[in-house]
Amino acid sequence: MTAPEAGRGVPGHGVVGHVLGRIGVFVFVAVLLGFFALPMLWLATAPFDAGASIRVSVPRFTLDNFRALLDNPYALASLGNSVVQAGGAAALVVVLAALAAYALSRVRVPGRDALLYVLLLMSSIVTGTAAMVPIFELAARLNLIDTHLGVILVMSGGLLPAAIFILKDFVDATPTSYEESARVFGASPLQILAHVVVPLVRPGLATIAVWSVANVWGGFLLQFILIRDPERAPGSVILYTLYTEGGQPDLALLSSFSLVYSLPVVLMYVFVSSRYGFRFHGGIKR
């Protein structure tokens, strides 16, 4: 009898192997979760620690870190700048993506699908880093340096192709019979879009809005290049300046600002998720 045949004949041999395999999977998942959970745990504890460090430990509770944040002349103002830039870009992306997705979904344009894929491909290849020089040159010639409008327009242009591509799937899923009924009663295309299509694709619009806000809110390079005035800089750029005179990160100030800076996006995600659940279909009853 060969060794494999003898092994198959041992009672419980397969069960032991299965149990060991499951234990290995659980250990791997636990290590992976710990790897991602430790930074979140540090973010939740370090702002309240009187001796904040890069290690995760039981904090010596204090609110002095937040008082130091209030004393910083640019920290809280940068959050307002981030709201303006992220909110403006999200509003522009949602409006333009809704108009373009509806037109591309309902109008049979020759080469429509090829155009969509080319736009999506170009937006993925020609990223902000690769196109930084021409973008900066164009913004400088249009006097958009050190302006919120410059950041909003540049970020919206980079997000629009993917937003149109995603939102078109939502519009394609809505039946045209509702629009035909509205058209019989004399509704214009814009009225049909506003009163018929938009209510049906609200989950898609919410998804695009959250995605746009998160991209602009967490963006750094474009904002760092286009904004020179610290009074107009967003939080992602101000976060880069929270260092001591010796060039070391001010962990107390950095941790407290990071916590405050991350809360708006988290709350927005929780609100939209509880409202729509990020269901990737329209508003039709199924």
C-alpha positions as CSV (number, residue, x, y, z in Angstrom):
1,M,0.0,0.0,0.0
2,T,1.4,3.4,-1.0
3,A,1.7,6.4,1.4
4,P,-1.3,8.3,0.0
5,E,-3.5,5.3,0.1
6,A,-2.5,4.7,3.8
7,G,-3.3,8.4,4.5
8,R,-6.7,8.1,3.0
9,G,-7.5,5.1,5.2
10,V,-6.8,7.0,8.5
11,P,-10.1,8.0,10.1
12,G,-10.4,11.8,10.6
13,H,-7.4,12.7,8.3
14,G,-9.6,14.8,6.0
15,V,-11.4,16.4,8.9
16,V,-8.1,17.5,10.5
17,G,-6.9,19.0,7.3
18,H,-10.2,20.9,6.8
19,V,-10.0,22.3,10.4
20,L,-6.4,23.4,10.0
21,G,-7.3,25.0,6.7
22,R,-10.2,27.0,8.3
23,I,-7.9,28.0,11.2
24,G,-5.4,29.3,8.7
25,V,-8.0,31.3,6.9
26,F,-9.3,32.8,10.1
27,V,-5.8,33.8,11.2
28,F,-5.1,35.4,7.8
29,V,-8.4,37.4,8.0
30,A,-7.6,38.4,11.6
31,V,-4.2,39.7,10.7
32,L,-5.6,41.5,7.6
33,L,-8.3,43.2,9.7
34,G,-5.8,44.2,12.4
35,F,-3.6,45.7,9.7
36,F,-6.4,48.0,8.6
37,A,-8.0,48.5,12.0
38,L,-4.8,49.8,13.8
39,P,-4.7,53.1,11.9
40,M,-8.4,53.7,12.6
41,L,-7.8,52.9,16.3
42,W,-4.9,55.3,16.3
43,L,-7.1,58.0,14.7
44,A,-9.8,57.4,17.4
45,T,-7.4,57.5,20.4
46,A,-4.4,59.8,19.6
47,P,-6.4,63.1,19.4
48,F,-7.4,62.6,23.1
49,D,-3.9,61.5,24.3
50,A,-1.8,64.0,26.2
51,G,1.3,62.2,24.9
52,A,0.3,61.3,21.4
53,S,2.8,59.1,19.5
54,I,2.8,56.8,16.5
55,R,2.0,53.9,18.8
56,V,-1.5,52.8,19.7
57,S,-2.0,52.9,23.4
58,V,-4.6,53.7,26.1
59,P,-4.8,57.5,25.9
60,R,-4.2,59.9,28.8
61,F,-7.4,61.8,28.2
62,T,-7.1,65.5,27.3
63,L,-8.7,68.1,25.1
64,D,-5.6,70.2,24.7
65,N,-5.0,68.8,21.3
66,F,-8.2,70.3,20.0
67,R,-7.5,73.6,21.8
68,A,-4.2,73.7,19.8
69,L,-6.2,73.1,16.7
70,L,-8.4,76.1,17.4
71,D,-5.3,78.2,17.9
72,N,-4.0,77.3,14.4
73,P,-4.9,80.2,12.1
74,Y,-5.6,78.0,9.0
75,A,-6.9,74.7,10.3
76,L,-10.6,75.4,10.7
77,A,-10.7,77.8,7.8
78,S,-9.3,75.1,5.5
79,L,-12.3,72.9,6.4
80,G,-14.6,75.6,5.0
81,N,-12.4,75.8,1.9
82,S,-12.7,72.0,1.5
83,V,-16.5,72.2,1.8
84,V,-16.7,74.9,-0.9
85,Q,-14.4,73.0,-3.3
86,A,-15.9,69.6,-2.7
87,G,-19.5,70.8,-2.7
88,G,-19.0,72.9,-5.8
89,A,-17.3,70.1,-7.8
90,A,-19.9,67.5,-6.7
91,A,-22.8,69.8,-7.7
92,L,-21.2,70.5,-11.1
93,V,-20.4,66.8,-11.7
94,V,-23.9,65.7,-10.8
95,V,-25.7,68.3,-13.0
96,L,-23.5,67.8,-16.0
97,A,-23.3,64.0,-15.7
98,A,-27.1,63.8,-15.4
99,L,-27.6,65.9,-18.6
100,A,-24.9,64.0,-20.5
101,A,-26.0,60.5,-19.3
102,Y,-29.6,61.2,-20.2
103,A,-28.7,62.5,-23.7
104,L,-26.3,59.6,-24.4
105,S,-28.9,57.0,-23.1
106,R,-31.9,58.3,-25.1
107,V,-30.3,59.7,-28.3
108,R,-28.9,57.3,-30.8
109,V,-25.6,59.0,-31.7
110,P,-23.3,57.2,-34.1
111,G,-20.2,56.0,-32.2
112,R,-21.8,56.7,-28.8
113,D,-20.5,53.7,-27.0
114,A,-17.0,54.1,-28.5
115,L,-17.0,57.8,-27.4
116,L,-17.9,56.7,-23.8
117,Y,-15.1,54.2,-23.6
118,V,-12.6,56.6,-25.1
119,L,-13.5,59.3,-22.6
120,L,-13.3,56.8,-19.7
121,L,-10.0,55.4,-21.0
122,M,-8.5,58.9,-21.5
123,S,-9.6,60.0,-18.0
124,S,-7.9,57.0,-16.5
125,I,-4.6,57.3,-18.5
126,V,-4.2,61.1,-18.6
127,T,-4.4,61.6,-14.8
128,G,-3.9,64.8,-12.9
129,T,-0.2,64.0,-12.5
130,A,0.5,63.4,-16.2
131,A,-1.5,66.5,-17.3
132,M,-0.3,68.8,-14.5
133,V,1.9,71.1,-16.6
134,P,-0.8,71.9,-19.2
135,I,-3.5,72.2,-16.5
136,F,-1.4,74.7,-14.6
137,E,-0.6,76.6,-17.7
138,L,-4.3,76.8,-18.7
139,A,-5.3,77.8,-15.2
140,A,-2.7,80.5,-15.1
141,R,-3.8,82.0,-18.4
142,L,-7.4,82.0,-17.3
143,N,-6.5,83.6,-13.9
144,L,-7.8,80.6,-12.0
145,I,-4.7,80.2,-9.7
146,D,-5.5,80.7,-6.1
147,T,-9.3,80.5,-6.7
148,H,-11.8,77.9,-5.6
149,L,-13.3,78.1,-9.1
150,G,-10.1,76.8,-10.6
151,V,-10.0,73.7,-8.3
152,I,-13.7,73.1,-8.9
153,L,-13.4,73.2,-12.7
154,V,-10.2,71.1,-12.9
155,M,-11.5,68.4,-10.5
156,S,-14.9,68.3,-12.2
157,G,-13.3,67.8,-15.6
158,G,-11.3,64.9,-14.3
159,L,-14.4,63.2,-12.6
160,L,-17.0,63.8,-15.3
161,P,-16.1,60.9,-17.8
162,A,-16.4,58.2,-15.1
163,A,-19.5,59.9,-13.6
164,I,-21.2,59.9,-17.0
165,F,-20.2,56.3,-17.6
166,I,-21.6,55.2,-14.2
167,L,-24.8,57.3,-14.4
168,K,-25.7,56.1,-17.9
169,D,-26.3,52.6,-16.6
170,F,-28.8,54.0,-14.1
171,V,-30.6,55.9,-16.9
172,D,-30.6,52.9,-19.2
173,A,-32.4,50.9,-16.5
174,T,-35.3,53.3,-16.4
175,P,-38.2,52.5,-18.7
176,T,-39.0,55.0,-21.5
177,S,-42.8,54.5,-21.0
178,Y,-42.9,57.0,-18.2
179,E,-41.2,59.6,-20.4
180,E,-43.5,58.9,-23.3
181,S,-46.5,59.5,-21.0
182,A,-45.1,62.8,-19.8
183,R,-44.3,63.8,-23.5
184,V,-48.0,63.1,-24.4
185,F,-49.0,65.7,-21.8
186,G,-46.7,68.3,-23.3
187,A,-43.6,68.0,-21.0
188,S,-40.4,69.4,-22.4
189,P,-37.2,67.3,-22.4
190,L,-35.8,69.2,-19.4
191,Q,-39.1,68.8,-17.5
192,I,-39.0,65.0,-18.3
193,L,-35.5,64.9,-17.0
194,A,-36.2,66.9,-13.8
195,H,-39.6,65.3,-12.9
196,V,-39.4,61.8,-14.3
197,V,-35.9,60.6,-14.8
198,V,-34.1,62.3,-11.8
199,P,-36.5,60.8,-9.1
200,L,-35.9,57.4,-10.6
201,V,-32.1,57.6,-10.6
202,R,-31.7,59.3,-7.2
203,P,-29.5,56.4,-5.9
204,G,-27.2,56.9,-8.8
205,L,-27.0,60.7,-8.3
206,A,-26.3,60.1,-4.6
207,T,-23.6,57.7,-5.5
208,I,-22.0,60.1,-7.9
209,A,-22.2,62.9,-5.4
210,V,-20.6,61.0,-2.6
211,W,-17.9,59.7,-4.9
212,S,-17.2,63.2,-6.2
213,V,-17.0,64.7,-2.7
214,A,-14.7,62.0,-1.5
215,N,-12.3,62.5,-4.5
216,V,-12.1,66.2,-4.1
217,W,-12.1,66.2,-0.3
218,G,-9.1,63.8,-0.2
219,G,-7.3,65.2,-3.2
220,F,-3.9,66.8,-2.6
221,L,-1.7,67.3,-5.7
222,L,-4.1,69.5,-7.8
223,Q,-5.0,71.6,-4.8
224,F,-1.4,71.9,-3.8
225,I,-0.4,73.1,-7.3
226,L,-3.4,75.4,-7.9
227,I,-3.7,77.1,-4.5
228,R,-0.8,79.2,-3.2
229,D,-2.6,81.3,-0.6
230,P,-2.9,79.4,2.7
231,E,-6.1,81.2,3.4
232,R,-7.7,79.4,0.4
233,A,-6.0,76.1,0.9
234,P,-8.2,73.1,1.6
235,G,-7.7,70.7,4.6
236,S,-5.7,68.2,2.6
237,V,-3.0,70.9,1.9
238,I,-3.1,72.3,5.4
239,L,-2.7,68.8,6.8
240,Y,0.7,68.7,5.0
241,T,1.9,71.8,6.9
242,L,1.3,70.5,10.5
243,Y,4.9,70.0,11.3
244,T,7.2,71.4,14.0
245,E,10.0,73.8,13.3
246,G,12.4,70.9,13.2
247,G,10.5,69.2,10.4
248,Q,8.9,66.5,12.6
249,P,5.1,65.9,12.5
250,D,3.2,67.5,15.3
251,L,1.3,64.3,16.2
252,A,-1.0,66.0,18.7
253,L,-2.2,68.6,16.2
254,L,-2.0,66.2,13.2
255,S,-4.2,63.6,14.9
256,S,-6.8,66.0,16.1
257,F,-7.1,67.7,12.7
258,S,-7.2,64.3,10.9
259,L,-10.1,63.2,13.1
260,V,-12.0,66.5,12.5
261,Y,-11.2,66.4,8.8
262,S,-12.4,62.8,8.3
263,L,-15.7,63.2,10.1
264,P,-17.7,65.1,7.4
265,V,-17.1,62.4,4.8
266,V,-17.9,59.6,7.2
267,L,-21.2,61.3,8.2
268,M,-22.1,62.0,4.6
269,Y,-21.5,58.3,3.7
270,V,-23.6,57.1,6.7
271,F,-26.5,59.5,5.8
272,V,-26.6,58.5,2.1
273,S,-26.1,54.9,2.9
274,S,-29.0,54.9,5.4
275,R,-31.2,56.8,2.9
276,Y,-30.5,54.9,-0.3
277,G,-28.4,51.9,0.8
278,F,-26.2,52.4,-2.3
279,R,-28.5,50.1,-4.2
280,F,-27.1,50.1,-7.8
281,H,-30.4,50.4,-9.5
282,G,-33.1,53.0,-10.1
283,G,-36.0,53.9,-7.9
284,I,-38.6,51.6,-9.5
285,K,-40.3,49.1,-7.3
286,R,-39.2,45.5,-7.9
